[in-house]
């Protein structure tokens, strides 16, 4: 019990030894609990900062002052040390679901990360790959009823053709370019009807990076959208270059499709698209 006594007009609080001991123990317990809480919060924040993912970045361009890029990434996988493929999934987010993610880059937003649900950390891999495009079973739906990220109307053509897999809008000097990649040769009774058989040119681009030595699954894999190769074609551009289907009808568009590693007539990868120049991984 506290006892109060007067000392020179002031009240002094006398505390017994037992009360002092109890107070000390209480403070010690509070310190332990507080320390544990801070450590837990710090660990959670650290894990959040180190969440694994694919970080896409805009590369430098000599000619294009304004760049807008949007593309779908799907069919993600890694190669184990024996070269066998293992599927990976994206974390659920406003820009992704398990099978597919949407990346949007611009001068104002030059980098974006798609978080991955990776296997146990420490696993060694010999490669990483994905497809630029929308899987056929998802490509011809109704975007206003689709799940994210397929509910973006700016990435949709028609039910017949499906989605734009890649949308590049470029501006430099007096020149403009709109380079849009998607499936072509899709047949149906009307544009508002989905095709019942595969499109003649699916135009999905497969990317894979194989490593000389096994690498541990990293937290972030940096992949650059390489605009330098488009700089090389700048002089060949007209004042406004549109590539949006019917790629074979235009010399520039035909060359652009082939620079993605695609066979122009079949719309499929040549040699696994290994000669593509659009993306490069920064290890």
Protein Blocks (a to p, Z undefined) as FASTA:
>chain_A
ZZdddeehiacddddfklmmmmmmmmmmmmmmmmmmmmmmmmmmmmmmmpgcdddddddd
fklmbdcdddddehiacddfkopacdddddddfkbcfkbccddddfklmcccddddddde
hiacfbdcddedddfklmmccfklpccfklcfklccbfknopafbdcdddehjbccdddd
ddehiacfbfkbccfbdcfblopacdddddfbdcdddfbdcddddfklmmmmmmmpcfbd
cdeejklmpmklmmmmmmnopafklopaeehilmpckbccdZZ
